[in-house]
Amino acid sequence: MIKKTIITLFLTIVSLAAFSQQCNCTVNFEALIKQVTENYPGFPDKITPVKNKAFRNLTDSLRKAAISAGETTCFRIMDKWIQFFDDLHLGVVLNSQPASAAFIRAVFEGEQKIPLQRDSLVKRYSTYGIKDPMEGIWQMDGGNFEVAIVRMQNSNTFAGVTLKADSLFWMPGQVKFTLHPLGNKKYRVVFKSKQHTTEESNVVLQPETGILKIDDSRWVKTLPVTGVRKPEEQLSFYFKELDSQTNVLRLSSFLLDFKGLVDSIIGANMTAITGKPYLIVDVRDNKGGYNIAFEKLLPLLYTKPVISSGIKILATPDNIALYEGLLTNNNIDSLQRQKIAELIRQLKEKKNGYLVEEDEVYKQDTIYRYPQKIAILVNEKSASSTEHLVLKAKQSSKCVIMGHRTAGIIDYTNIVGPRSLPCNHYLLYCPTGKSNRLPLHPIDNIGIAPDVVISDLEADWIATAARELKNH
């Protein structure tokens, strides 16, 4: 089964003329409504008799707003309509193609700005130092995004001001996040995602390491330099031997692009993994991707047959077309391609109805002696297919889930790929299936609770997990 988080994929480049001809807001808003009402299996579940009036009122008001909306303000209108469904697998995103660059900049042109010059900051920090460990220049781990965290005038609040970014979704001077001190190294953060949607959470600064984790991003202080960071702290995927009894496997994504990397890391270190009693699998901030990306991990977790809830796939022509598009994906091997082709055949037989897949049972003959105990480290940003991994792990007597409650976005699933709207500046992501667990056992907006809770104040979750494994 294919589980996909909302990420921006790319369509074939088309001309700017084709874009502008189809970007009337009313046309796109009505197309969005039609796509979701016809193809989203969560629609009849979400729009209940109790919510129907509120939904109709919202739709009517946004229809009126769309009539006079400009092209660059239409995105907000469509996004507001989508938010009613409260499903992070359902969303409108901006197409990152070069032809949409000017359009995207115009959408976010009015965002809050604080003008700063990097050279002036470097000179100031080098001459006068900093008054608070939060101040300084920070770089996003694994990217070219850089911010200066500065204290806002006449306030205890700090702002993360963009110094360097993609110059597309984010421009220098725009405020990426604000931090409000709560005491004991803890802050309330208001963070803006790639598309400038706002999320709030609590974060803990680790001044001894110069690492700050916000939302699903990880920031490293580069000036003034604080602490000494281990080499693996700069990596999103790695394997290491923590001590004579414990190994650590860090997997930050299950997107198809990383399946080969995940397979190779596990394969290359199989002897070491099966030679020690404890294994920590760190999937914090892993937003998911495809279940087949973690298939090499399952044999290590196995102690008994694992049951995974099946799904009901809504067999509309649009949904079927998405699955047909997978047949040309080079990241899918021939065996998976055969399974997808058979699925397409069955979907066509159920046209406009539901294809109900039975619960899946995973069995294997081998139960590895080592590792004897496995900690699966999760947090609020462990989502989608990562949550499917957690559900499988919870059925193993070897596994202990540690950390925080997961994101809770796997009830409506199988996004498969992007859908086009009349204006090619926009892409729609919409699930094609829903879990057989519903309605009795929902997970959306609830998450999966850990067996062992790790406090925000714990500076080193890996060390905590290792200690818990040995004492469990």
C-alpha positions in Angstrom: 0.0 0.0 0.0 1.1 3.5 -0.7 1.2 6.1 2.0 2.2 9.6 1.1 2.7 12.8 3.1 1.8 16.1 1.5 5.0 17.3 -0.3 5.4 19.4 -3.4 6.0 17.3 -6.5 6.5 18.7 -9.9 4.5 18.6 -13.2 5.7 19.2 -16.7 6.6 22.8 -17.4 4.0 24.6 -19.3 4.0 28.1 -20.6 3.2 31.2 -18.6 0.4 32.0 -21.1 -1.2 28.7 -20.2 -1.0 29.5 -16.5 -2.5 32.9 -16.8 -5.4 31.8 -19.0 -6.7 29.4 -16.3 -6.0 31.3 -13.0 -9.4 32.8 -12.5 -10.1 32.2 -8.8 -13.7 31.1 -9.2 -12.7 28.6 -11.9 -10.1 27.1 -9.6 -12.2 27.1 -6.5 -15.0 25.3 -8.2 -12.6 22.8 -9.7 -11.2 22.2 -6.2 -14.7 21.6 -4.7 -15.5 19.1 -7.6 -12.2 17.2 -7.2 -12.6 16.8 -3.4 -16.3 16.0 -3.3 -15.9 13.3 -6.0 -12.6 11.8 -5.1 -11.9 12.2 -1.4 -13.1 9.1 0.5 -13.3 11.2 3.7 -15.9 13.6 2.4 -19.0 11.7 3.5 -17.3 11.0 6.9 -16.2 14.6 7.5 -19.3 16.5 6.3 -21.8 15.0 8.8 -25.3 16.3 9.3 -24.0 18.2 12.3 -21.3 19.9 10.3 -23.2 20.3 7.0 -24.6 23.8 7.7 -21.2 25.2 8.8 -19.6 23.6 5.7 -22.2 25.1 3.4 -21.9 28.5 5.0 -18.1 28.4 4.6 -18.3 27.3 1.0 -20.8 30.0 0.1 -18.7 32.8 1.8 -15.5 31.6 0.1 -17.4 31.4 -3.3 -18.2 35.1 -2.9 -14.7 35.9 -1.9 -13.3 34.1 -5.0 -15.3 36.3 -7.3 -13.3 39.4 -6.5 -10.0 37.6 -5.5 -6.9 38.2 -7.4 -4.7 35.3 -8.7 -2.2 35.6 -5.8 -4.9 35.8 -3.1 -6.8 32.8 -4.3 -4.4 30.3 -2.7 -5.5 31.5 0.8 -9.2 31.0 -0.1 -8.7 27.5 -1.3 -6.5 26.6 1.7 -9.1 28.0 4.1 -11.7 25.7 2.5 -9.4 22.7 2.7 -8.7 23.3 6.4 -12.3 22.5 7.2 -11.6 18.8 6.6 -8.8 18.8 9.3 -6.8 16.2 7.3 -3.1 16.8 6.8 -3.1 14.4 3.9 -5.5 16.7 2.0 -4.1 20.0 0.7 -3.5 22.6 -2.0 0.2 23.4 -2.6 2.0 25.8 -4.8 3.8 24.3 -7.8 7.6 24.9 -7.5 8.2 24.9 -11.2 10.4 27.8 -12.4 7.5 29.2 -14.4 5.6 29.8 -11.1 8.4 31.6 -9.4 7.1 35.2 -9.8 3.6 34.0 -8.8 4.8 32.4 -5.6 6.8 35.4 -4.6 3.7 37.6 -5.1 1.6 35.3 -2.9 3.9 35.9 0.1 5.1 39.4 -0.7 3.1 40.9 2.2 4.6 38.8 5.0 6.1 40.4 8.1 9.6 41.6 7.6 12.5 42.8 9.8 15.3 44.2 7.6 18.7 42.8 8.7 22.2 42.8 7.2 24.2 39.6 7.8 27.6 41.4 7.6 26.4 43.9 10.3 25.3 41.0 12.5 28.6 39.1 12.1 30.5 42.3 13.1 28.2 42.9 16.1 28.5 39.3 17.4 32.2 39.3 16.9 32.7 42.6 18.7 30.1 42.5 21.5 29.0 38.9 21.8 25.5 37.9 22.7 23.3 38.5 25.8 21.2 35.4 25.4 22.1 31.9 24.1 19.1 32.1 21.8 20.6 35.0 19.8 22.8 34.4 16.8 22.9 33.0 13.3 21.3 29.6 12.8 21.3 27.3 9.8 18.6 24.7 9.0 20.0 21.2 9.1 20.1 19.7 5.6 19.3 22.9 3.8 20.5 26.3 2.8 18.0 28.2 5.0 19.6 30.6 7.4 18.1 32.9 10.0 19.2 35.4 12.6 17.4 35.0 15.9 17.2 38.5 17.4 15.4 39.9 20.4 12.4 42.0 19.2 12.4 45.7 20.3 11.1 46.3 23.9 10.2 42.6 24.3 11.3 39.3 25.6 10.2 37.7 22.4 12.7 36.5 19.8 12.2 36.5 16.0 13.9 34.2 13.5 14.5 36.5 10.6 15.4 35.0 7.2 18.9 35.8 6.1 19.2 33.2 3.3 16.5 30.9 1.8 15.2 29.7 -1.6 14.2 33.3 -2.7 11.0 31.7 -3.8 8.7 30.7 -0.9 11.0 32.7 1.5 12.9 35.9 1.0 15.5 37.7 3.1 14.0 39.7 5.9 10.8 37.7 6.3 10.1 36.4 9.8 10.2 32.6 9.8 9.2 32.1 13.5 8.9 33.8 16.8 9.9 32.4 20.2 8.3 33.4 23.5 10.2 32.4 26.6 8.4 30.2 29.1 11.3 29.6 31.5 13.6 26.6 32.1 15.0 26.8 28.6 11.6 26.3 27.2 9.9 28.5 24.5 6.6 28.8 22.9 7.2 28.9 19.1 5.0 30.2 16.3 6.5 28.7 13.2 5.7 29.2 9.5 6.0 26.3 7.1 7.3 26.4 3.6 3.9 27.7 2.4 3.7 30.2 5.4 1.0 28.3 7.3 1.3 28.7 11.0 2.0 26.0 13.6 2.5 26.5 17.3 4.5 24.2 19.6 6.9 24.2 22.6 10.7 23.9 22.0 13.7 23.4 24.3 17.0 25.1 23.6 20.1 23.0 24.1 22.7 25.6 24.7 25.5 23.0 25.2 25.0 21.7 21.7 23.7 24.8 19.8 20.8 22.8 18.4 17.2 24.0 18.2 14.4 21.7 17.0 11.3 23.6 15.7 8.3 21.9 14.1 9.9 19.3 11.8 13.1 21.3 11.2 16.4 21.2 13.1 18.5 24.3 13.4 22.3 24.5 14.2 23.9 27.6 15.6 26.8 28.7 13.3 27.6 32.1 15.0 28.6 32.4 17.7 29.6 28.7 17.7 28.2 26.9 20.7 29.3 23.4 21.9 30.8 20.6 20.0 28.5 18.6 17.7 29.0 14.9 16.8 29.4 14.1 13.1 26.1 12.2 12.9 24.2 15.2 14.2 24.7 16.7 10.8 23.2 13.7 9.0 19.6 12.7 8.3 20.3 9.0 7.7 23.0 7.1 9.6 24.0 3.9 11.5 26.3 3.9 14.4 27.4 1.7 17.3 26.5 3.6 20.4 28.2 1.3 22.9 29.1 -2.4 23.2 25.4 -3.4 23.5 23.5 -0.8 21.5 23.2 0.3 17.9 21.4 3.4 16.5 19.7 3.6 13.1 18.5 7.1 12.1 15.9 7.2 9.3 14.5 10.7 8.5 12.2 9.9 5.6 10.4 7.1 3.8 10.0 8.8 0.5 10.6 6.6 -2.5 13.7 8.7 -3.3 15.3 7.4 -0.1 14.3 3.7 -0.3 17.6 2.7 -1.9 19.5 4.5 0.9 17.5 2.9 3.7 18.0 -0.5 2.1 21.7 0.0 1.7 22.2 1.3 5.3 20.4 -1.7 6.8 22.0 -4.2 4.4 25.6 -2.9 4.9 25.2 -3.0 8.7 23.2 -6.2 9.1 26.0 -8.1 10.8 26.5 -5.3 13.4 22.7 -4.9 13.9 22.2 -8.6 14.6 25.3 -8.8 16.8 24.1 -6.6 19.7 21.1 -6.9 22.0 19.7 -3.4 21.6 18.7 -1.3 18.6 17.4 2.3 18.6 15.4 3.2 15.4 15.1 7.0 15.4 12.2 8.1 13.2 11.5 11.5 14.9 10.4 14.1 12.4 10.0 11.4 9.7 6.8 12.6 7.9 6.6 9.3 6.0 6.4 8.4 2.4 5.8 4.8 1.2 5.6 1.6 3.3 7.9 -0.2 0.9 10.7 2.2 2.0 11.0 0.5 5.4 10.4 -3.1 4.3 14.0 -4.1 5.0 13.5 -3.1 8.6 10.5 -5.4 9.3 12.5 -8.7 9.5 14.5 -7.2 12.5 11.3 -6.3 14.4 9.5 -9.6 13.8 8.4 -11.9 16.6 4.9 -13.1 15.4 2.6 -12.5 12.4 1.9 -8.8 12.0 -1.6 -7.7 11.0 -2.1 -4.4 9.1 -5.5 -2.9 8.6 -6.6 -2.9 5.0 -8.1 0.1 3.2 -11.1 1.0 1.1 -10.0 2.7 -2.2 -12.5 4.9 -3.9 -12.4 3.8 -7.5 -13.2 7.1 -9.4 -11.7 7.7 -12.8 -9.4 10.4 -11.4 -8.2 8.1 -8.6 -7.5 5.3 -11.0 -5.5 7.6 -13.2 -3.2 8.4 -10.3 -2.4 4.7 -9.8 -1.8 4.3 -13.6 0.8 7.1 -13.3 2.8 5.0 -10.8 3.6 2.4 -13.5 6.1 4.8 -15.0 7.9 5.6 -11.7 11.5 4.3 -11.9 11.7 4.0 -8.1 9.2 1.1 -8.1 10.5 -2.3 -8.9 9.0 -4.8 -11.3 7.2 -6.8 -8.5 5.6 -3.7 -7.1 4.6 -2.6 -10.6 2.8 -6.0 -11.2 0.9 -5.5 -7.9 -0.1 -2.0 -8.9 -1.3 -3.2 -12.4 -3.4 -5.8 -10.7 -4.8 -3.2 -8.3 -5.7 -1.0 -11.3 -7.6 -3.9 -12.9 -9.6 -4.4 -9.7 -10.3 -0.7 -9.3 -11.7 -0.6 -12.8 -14.1 -3.4 -12.0 -15.4 -1.3 -9.0 -15.7 1.9 -10.9 -17.1 4.7 -8.7 -17.5 2.3 -5.8 -15.0 1.1 -3.1 -12.4 -1.6 -3.6 -12.1 -3.1 -0.1 -8.7 -4.6 0.6 -8.5 -7.2 3.3 -6.2 -6.8 6.3 -2.6 -7.6 5.4 -0.7 -10.3 7.3 3.1 -10.3 7.3 4.8 -13.6 8.2 8.4 -14.8 8.1 10.2 -17.9 9.2 13.2 -16.3 10.9 13.1 -14.6 14.3 16.5 -12.9 14.9 18.0 -13.6 18.3 19.5 -10.0 18.2 18.4 -7.4 18.6 16.5 -8.5 21.6 14.9 -5.1 22.3 14.2 -2.3 19.9 13.3 1.3 20.8 11.3 3.2 18.1 11.9 6.9 18.8 8.9 9.0 17.7 7.5 12.5 18.1 4.6 14.7 17.0 6.1 14.9 13.5 6.4 11.2 13.0 3.6 10.8 10.5 1.9 8.8 7.7 3.8 5.7 6.7 6.0 6.2 9.8 2.9 5.6 11.8 2.2 2.5 9.9 5.7 1.3 10.9 4.8 2.1 14.6 1.6 0.1 14.4 3.5 -2.9 13.1 6.2 -2.4 15.7 3.7 -2.4 18.5 2.7 -6.0 17.6 6.3 -7.2 18.2 7.4 -8.2 21.7 10.8 -6.8 20.9 9.7 -3.2 20.3 9.1 -0.4 22.7 7.8 2.9 21.3 9.5 5.9 23.0 9.1 9.6 22.8 6.0 11.6 22.2 2.6 10.9 20.6 2.8 10.6 16.8 1.2 13.1 14.3 -2.0 11.1 13.7 -2.6 11.3 9.9 -3.2 7.8 8.6 -7.0 7.4 8.5 -7.3 8.7 5.0 -4.4 7.6 3.0 -2.9 6.6 -0.4 -2.3 10.1 -1.9 -0.4 8.5 -4.7 0.5 11.7 -6.5 -0.4 15.3 -7.3 -3.6 16.3 -9.1 -3.8 19.3 -11.4 -6.1 22.3 -11.1 -7.0 24.7 -14.0 -4.2 27.0 -12.9 -1.0 25.2 -13.0 0.5 27.3 -10.2 -1.5 25.0 -7.9 -1.4 21.3 -7.1 -3.9 19.3 -5.1 -3.0 16.3 -2.9 -6.0 14.2 -2.0 -6.2 10.7 -0.5 -7.7 7.9 -2.5 -8.5 5.4 0.4 -9.5 5.2 4.0 -8.6 2.7 6.7 -10.8 -0.3 7.6 -10.2 0.8 11.2 -12.8 3.5 10.8 -15.0 4.5 12.3 -14.2 2.4 15.5 -10.5 3.1 15.8 -9.5 6.5 14.5 -5.9 7.8 14.7 -6.2 11.1 12.8 -5.6 14.2 15.1 -5.1 11.7 18.0 -1.8 10.0 17.2 -0.3 6.8 18.6 0.8 7.0 22.2 4.4 5.9 23.1 5.0 3.1 25.6 7.6 5.3 27.3 7.3 9.1 27.4 10.5 11.1 27.0 10.3 14.6 28.4 11.0 17.7 26.3 13.7 18.6 28.8 15.7 15.5 28.0 18.7 16.9 26.0 19.7 13.5 24.5 16.8 11.2 23.6 19.2 8.6 22.2 21.0 8.2 25.6 17.6 8.1 27.3 16.3 5.4 25.0 19.5 3.3 25.5 19.1 3.6 29.2 15.4 2.6 29.1 16.1 -0.4 26.8 18.6 -1.7 29.3 16.2 -1.2 32.2 13.0 -2.2 30.5 
